[in-house]
Amino acid sequence: MKFYPLEHLCKILDKYGISYKKRERCYKCSDVLFQAIPGITIKEEIITFAQNAKFNATEKIPEEAWMHPGMHCPNCGFTIFHSYKID
């Protein structure tokens, strides 16, 4: 099985008329989620997210400028992890 970025999956579902609900807000606090996508999300975006985030792991992220692929809540730190296979 291949894993694709969320936008690509949504296009496939749209093409075949399959309904879905794209998760844009946190399950826990309803804040808007930040998407970390390999090859698309740049270091500056990750650093900006970390500087504006309110959860306690923010001091580590700017140093590394890396986040696990997925959707991250800047308010409570809740994460929906994604896996991507690159050919």
DRENPA-3360 file (N, C-alpha, C; in nm, 2 decimals, always signed):
BEGIN
1 = MKFYPLEH = +0.08/-0.12/+0.00/+0.00/+0.00/+0.00/+0.09/+0.12/+0.00 ~ +0.05/+0.22/-0.08/+0.12/+0.35/-0.08/+0.05/+0.45/+0.01 ~ +0.12/+0.54/+0.06/+0.06/+0.65/+0.14/+0.08/+0.78/+0.07 ~ -0.03/+0.85/+0.06/-0.02/+0.98/-0.01/-0.05/+1.10/+0.08 ~ -0.01/+1.22/+0.05/-0.05/+1.33/+0.12/-0.20/+1.35/+0.12 ~ -0.25/+1.41/+0.23/-0.40/+1.42/+0.24/-0.47/+1.48/+0.12 ~ -0.40/+1.58/+0.06/-0.47/+1.65/-0.05/-0.48/+1.56/-0.17 ~ -0.39/+1.47/-0.19/-0.39/+1.38/-0.30/-0.51/+1.28/-0.28;
9 = LCKILDKY = -0.52/+1.23/-0.15/-0.63/+1.14/-0.12/-0.76/+1.20/-0.14 ~ -0.78/+1.32/-0.10/-0.90/+1.40/-0.12/-0.94/+1.41/-0.27 ~ -0.84/+1.43/-0.35/-0.87/+1.44/-0.50/-0.92/+1.31/-0.55 ~ -0.86/+1.20/-0.51/-0.90/+1.07/-0.55/-1.05/+1.04/-0.51 ~ -1.08/+1.07/-0.38/-1.22/+1.05/-0.33/-1.31/+1.14/-0.41 ~ -1.28/+1.27/-0.44/-1.36/+1.36/-0.52/-1.38/+1.30/-0.66 ~ -1.28/+1.25/-0.72/-1.29/+1.19/-0.86/-1.40/+1.08/-0.87 ~ -1.41/+1.00/-0.76/-1.50/+0.89/-0.76/-1.63/+0.92/-0.69;
17 = GISYKKRE = -1.65/+1.05/-0.65/-1.77/+1.09/-0.58/-1.79/+1.03/-0.45 ~ -1.68/+1.00/-0.38/-1.69/+0.94/-0.24/-1.69/+1.06/-0.14 ~ -1.79/+1.06/-0.05/-1.80/+1.17/+0.04/-1.70/+1.14/+0.16 ~ -1.65/+1.25/+0.22/-1.56/+1.24/+0.33/-1.56/+1.37/+0.40 ~ -1.51/+1.37/+0.52/-1.50/+1.50/+0.60/-1.35/+1.52/+0.63 ~ -1.29/+1.62/+0.57/-1.15/+1.65/+0.60/-1.14/+1.71/+0.74 ~ -1.04/+1.65/+0.81/-1.02/+1.70/+0.95/-0.93/+1.82/+0.94 ~ -0.99/+1.94/+0.98/-0.91/+2.06/+0.98/-0.90/+2.12/+1.13;
25 = RCYKCSDV = -0.97/+2.06/+1.22/-0.97/+2.11/+1.36/-0.94/+2.00/+1.45 ~ -0.88/+2.03/+1.56/-0.84/+1.94/+1.67/-0.96/+1.87/+1.73 ~ -0.95/+1.74/+1.75/-1.05/+1.66/+1.82/-1.08/+1.71/+1.96 ~ -0.97/+1.75/+2.03/-0.97/+1.79/+2.17/-1.02/+1.93/+2.20 ~ -0.96/+2.03/+2.12/-0.99/+2.17/+2.16/-1.05/+2.25/+2.04 ~ -1.06/+2.19/+1.93/-1.12/+2.26/+1.81/-1.03/+2.36/+1.75 ~ -0.91/+2.37/+1.78/-0.81/+2.47/+1.72/-0.78/+2.42/+1.58 ~ -0.74/+2.50/+1.49/-0.70/+2.47/+1.35/-0.57/+2.39/+1.36;
33 = LFQAIPGI = -0.57/+2.27/+1.28/-0.45/+2.19/+1.28/-0.35/+2.23/+1.18 ~ -0.22/+2.21/+1.21/-0.11/+2.24/+1.13/-0.06/+2.11/+1.06 ~ -0.04/+2.11/+0.93/+0.00/+1.99/+0.86/+0.15/+1.99/+0.83 ~ +0.21/+1.89/+0.87/+0.36/+1.87/+0.84/+0.37/+1.76/+0.74 ~ +0.40/+1.80/+0.62/+0.41/+1.70/+0.50/+0.55/+1.70/+0.45 ~ +0.61/+1.58/+0.45/+0.75/+1.57/+0.40/+0.76/+1.62/+0.25 ~ +0.87/+1.70/+0.23/+0.89/+1.76/+0.10/+0.80/+1.88/+0.06 ~ +0.71/+1.91/+0.15/+0.62/+2.02/+0.12/+0.63/+2.13/+0.23;
41 = TIKEEIIT = +0.62/+2.08/+0.35/+0.63/+2.18/+0.47/+0.78/+2.22/+0.48 ~ +0.81/+2.34/+0.48/+0.95/+2.39/+0.49/+0.98/+2.42/+0.64 ~ +1.11/+2.43/+0.67/+1.16/+2.45/+0.80/+1.11/+2.58/+0.87 ~ +1.10/+2.68/+0.79/+1.05/+2.81/+0.84/+0.90/+2.80/+0.89 ~ +0.82/+2.72/+0.82/+0.68/+2.69/+0.86/+0.68/+2.62/+1.00 ~ +0.77/+2.52/+1.01/+0.77/+2.44/+1.13/+0.82/+2.53/+1.25 ~ +0.92/+2.61/+1.23/+0.97/+2.70/+1.33/+0.86/+2.80/+1.37 ~ +0.79/+2.86/+1.27/+0.68/+2.95/+1.30/+0.57/+2.88/+1.38;
49 = FAQNAKFN = +0.53/+2.76/+1.34/+0.43/+2.68/+1.42/+0.48/+2.67/+1.56 ~ +0.61/+2.63/+1.58/+0.66/+2.60/+1.72/+0.66/+2.73/+1.80 ~ +0.70/+2.84/+1.74/+0.70/+2.96/+1.82/+0.57/+3.01/+1.86 ~ +0.46/+2.98/+1.78/+0.33/+3.03/+1.81/+0.25/+2.92/+1.89 ~ +0.30/+2.80/+1.90/+0.23/+2.69/+1.97/+0.22/+2.72/+2.12 ~ +0.12/+2.66/+2.18/+0.11/+2.68/+2.33/+0.15/+2.56/+2.41 ~ +0.17/+2.44/+2.34/+0.20/+2.32/+2.42/+0.34/+2.31/+2.46 ~ +0.38/+2.23/+2.55/+0.51/+2.23/+2.62/+0.63/+2.18/+2.54;
57 = ATEKIPEE = +0.61/+2.12/+2.42/+0.72/+2.07/+2.34/+0.78/+2.17/+2.25 ~ +0.73/+2.29/+2.25/+0.77/+2.39/+2.15/+0.92/+2.43/+2.16 ~ +0.99/+2.42/+2.27/+1.13/+2.46/+2.28/+1.22/+2.36/+2.20 ~ +1.18/+2.24/+2.18/+1.26/+2.14/+2.10/+1.24/+2.16/+1.95 ~ +1.13/+2.19/+1.91/+1.10/+2.19/+1.76/+1.18/+2.29/+1.69 ~ +1.19/+2.42/+1.73/+1.27/+2.52/+1.66/+1.42/+2.48/+1.64 ~ +1.48/+2.41/+1.74/+1.62/+2.37/+1.73/+1.63/+2.26/+1.62 ~ +1.54/+2.17/+1.62/+1.55/+2.06/+1.52/+1.49/+2.09/+1.38;
65 = AWMHPGMH = +1.39/+2.18/+1.39/+1.32/+2.22/+1.27/+1.26/+2.10/+1.19 ~ +1.22/+2.00/+1.27/+1.16/+1.88/+1.21/+1.04/+1.84/+1.30 ~ +0.93/+1.79/+1.23/+0.82/+1.74/+1.30/+0.78/+1.61/+1.23 ~ +0.72/+1.52/+1.31/+0.67/+1.40/+1.25/+0.56/+1.43/+1.16 ~ +0.56/+1.37/+1.04/+0.45/+1.39/+0.94/+0.31/+1.37/+1.01 ~ +0.22/+1.47/+0.99/+0.09/+1.46/+1.04/+0.02/+1.59/+1.06 ~ -0.08/+1.59/+1.14/-0.16/+1.71/+1.17/-0.14/+1.74/+1.31 ~ -0.10/+1.86/+1.35/-0.06/+1.89/+1.48/-0.14/+2.01/+1.53;
73 = CPNCGFTI = -0.19/+2.00/+1.66/-0.26/+2.11/+1.72/-0.17/+2.21/+1.79 ~ -0.17/+2.34/+1.75/-0.08/+2.44/+1.82/-0.13/+2.47/+1.96 ~ -0.25/+2.43/+2.00/-0.30/+2.47/+2.13/-0.27/+2.36/+2.23 ~ -0.31/+2.24/+2.21/-0.29/+2.13/+2.31/-0.19/+2.03/+2.27 ~ -0.13/+2.03/+2.15/-0.03/+1.94/+2.11/-0.08/+1.80/+2.06 ~ -0.21/+1.79/+2.05/-0.27/+1.66/+1.99/-0.22/+1.65/+1.85 ~ -0.19/+1.52/+1.81/-0.13/+1.49/+1.68/-0.20/+1.37/+1.62 ~ -0.23/+1.38/+1.49/-0.27/+1.27/+1.41/-0.16/+1.24/+1.32;
81 = FHSYKID = -0.09/+1.13/+1.34/+0.03/+1.09/+1.26/-0.01/+1.04/+1.13 ~ +0.08/+1.07/+1.03/+0.07/+1.02/+0.89/+0.19/+0.94/+0.86 ~ +0.18/+0.85/+0.77/+0.30/+0.78/+0.72/+0.30/+0.80/+0.57 ~ +0.42/+0.82/+0.51/+0.43/+0.84/+0.37/+0.54/+0.75/+0.31 ~ +0.51/+0.68/+0.20/+0.61/+0.60/+0.14/+0.66/+0.67/+0.01 ~ +0.78/+0.69/+0.00/+0.84/+0.77/-0.11/+0.91/+0.66/-0.20 ~ +0.87/+0.66/-0.33/+0.93/+0.56/-0.42/+1.07/+0.61/-0.47;
% end
